[in-house]
Amino acid sequence: MCTSSSYGTSPPVTKKTQEASGLSLELELELIQTQMAQKPVLWAEVYAHAMRASLNRKKEVRRV
C-alpha cells in the first residue's frame, strides 16, 4: 500500500539521472542540427526533381 508521503512524488534526482538527461538532450540537439543541415539539400533535390518533371512534360507536349 502507498503512503500519502510517497504517492505522486518524483524519484530523487541523482547525478546519474542528470547525466543521462543531459546526454539525451545532447543527442536530441545533434539530431535536430543534422536535420536542419540536410533541409537545404533536400529542398534542392525536390526543386531539381520538379524542374526535370516540368521539362519532361514540356518535351512530351511538343512531340504531340
N, C-alpha and C positions, 0 to 999 in steps of 0.2 A: 504494500500500500504506500502511496505517495504522501509525504508530509507536506504541509502547506508551505514550508520554507523552501523546499526544493522544487515545487511544482512551478513550471513556466520559467525557470531560470536558465540562462545560457551556461554551457560548460565554461570552466575557467579559461581565460586567455593565457596561454603559456608562450614562452619564447619559440617553441617548436611550431605552434599554430600560427604565430605571427610570421615566421619564416615561410611556412607553407602558403600562407595568404599572400605574402609578398612575391613569392615565386609564381603563384597563379596569376597575379596582376601583371608581372613582367611578361609571362608567356602570352597573355591576352593582348597586351600592348604590342608585342612583337608581331602577333598575327594581324592585328589591325594595321600596323605600319606596312607589313608586307602586302596586304590587300590594297592599301592606299597607293603604294608604289606601282602596283600592277594595273590599276584602273586606267591610266593614260594609254598603256599598251593595249588593253582590251578595247578602249574606245577607238584607237587607231585601226585595230583589226576589224571591228564592226563597220567602221566607215569604209575601209578598203573593200570589204565584202559587199557592202551596199553599192559602192561605185561599180564594182565588177558586174554585179547583177543588173544594174541600170544600163551599163554599156552593152551587156549581152542582149537585153530586151530591145535596145535601140537597133542593134545589128539584125535581130530577128524581124523587126518591123520593116526594115529596109529591104530584106530579102523577099518579103511577101508582096 
